[in-house]
Each structure stands twice: as structure tokens, then as C-alpha cells.
């Protein structure tokens, strides 16, 4: 994803193998943080629209937005195609997003107390 975005945006990446890998990991981490932040902001905005204080609803919204924020850019850029994923691939993707959703829901509800 980082390499594809760098090409699209005409951002050069280091040529040295060690530096290139480090730069890709760093940029990947930043993209992950941005996706998580976007999902959290979206969750907060949707919670006010849904008028629900249910932790289950919050977790469902947060999980759906995390999946969207994490996977849509990669799919749109042609980096991956979820239609071709195996059950193991889906599990590897769903588990961390579900954990994020639970953590987001717990955090929202603790902040509201």
C-alpha cells in the first residue's frame, strides 16, 4: 500500500534495501494509526446519529469502520482483493479489528461515565 501510494503521489523511497524496508514499515505504521483514528472519529460521529449508548452497537460500528478504513484503501489501490482471501486470511484480518472494536466500545463507555 505504501509503495503504491508513493508511486501515485510521486514520492521517492530510499533505494538502499535496509532503509527502504524501514521507511515502508514506518509509513505503514502511520497509515495504520490514521486508519484507527479515522475509525474512532467515525464511531464517535455515528454514535451521536444512532442515539445509542449500547456497547454492542458501538463495537459493531467501530469494527465495521475499522475494517473499512483498513481494507478499502488497499482494495481500491489494487494491493489486495478480499474476494480471494482464505478463511485464515479473513481470521487474521477480523481478529485485530474485533479487538479494536471492543477496545473502542469500552473506551467510549468509560469516558461517558
N, C-alpha and C positions, 0 to 999 in steps of 0.2 A: 504494500500500500504506500509506504513511504517512497520507495523508488518510483512508482507510477506517478505519485503527486509531484515529486521533484522534477520528473520529466515534463509533466504538464505545465508546471509553473516555471520551468527553465531555471531551476535551482541546482547548481552543480554540487555533486557529492565528492568527497575525497577519493582519489584514485588508489591510495595505499590500502591494501586489504584489511589490515588491522584497524586503521582509522575509519574506513568505510563501514565496517561492521559495527563499530562503536557508535558512529553517528546514526546509523539506521536504528539501532536499539534505543538510543536516546530519543530520537524523533518518534519512534513507535510508542515509547512510554508517554510522551507528551500528547500524542493522538489519543491514547487510552484515557489519560486524565481528562482531556477535552470531551471525549465521549461520555465519561462518567459524570462530569459536571453538567453537560447538556441534558443527560437523562435526569439528573437530580433537579435541575431548574424546571424541566418539563413536567416532572412529577409534581412539584410544588404548584405550578400553574394549573395543571389539570385537576389537582385535588380541590382547588377553590371552585372550579367549574362543576365538578361532580358533586360537591357539597356532601362528601362522605368522609367520616373520620374512621372508617373501618381499616384496621391494619391489613386485612386481606386485600381490600381494594387498592390500598396504597402499594402493597407489594406487587400486585398484578400490573398496575400502571408502571411502576418503576422497572419491573422486569421486562415488560414489553418495550419500553423506551430504551432500556439498556441494550436489548437485542437489536433494536432498530439502529441506534447510534453506533453500535459496534460493527454490525454486519452490513448495513446499507451502503456505506462508502466503499467497502471492499467489493461488494457485489456490483455496484454501479461502475466502478473502475475496472471491472473485469478481472480482479485479482482472484476471486473465488466465485463459486456458484453453489449456493446451499442445496439446490435440487440434486446435486451429485454427491452430497455428503452421506457418509455411512452412519449407522446408529452410534458408533463410537465417536465420530466427528461431532454429531449433534449433542451427545452427552458432554463432550469436552467443552462445548460452547454453552450449553444450557446450565451446567452446574455453577460456574462462576457468576453468570448473570443472575441466577436464582439467589445465590448468596448475596450479591449486591442488592437485589430487590428486598430481601429480608432485612439487611442492614439499613437500607434506606427507610423502610417502613418503621423499624424500631426507632431510628433516629428522629424521624418526623414526630412520632407519637411521644417520645420522651421530651422533645422540645416544646410540645404543646401543653405539657403538664404544668 
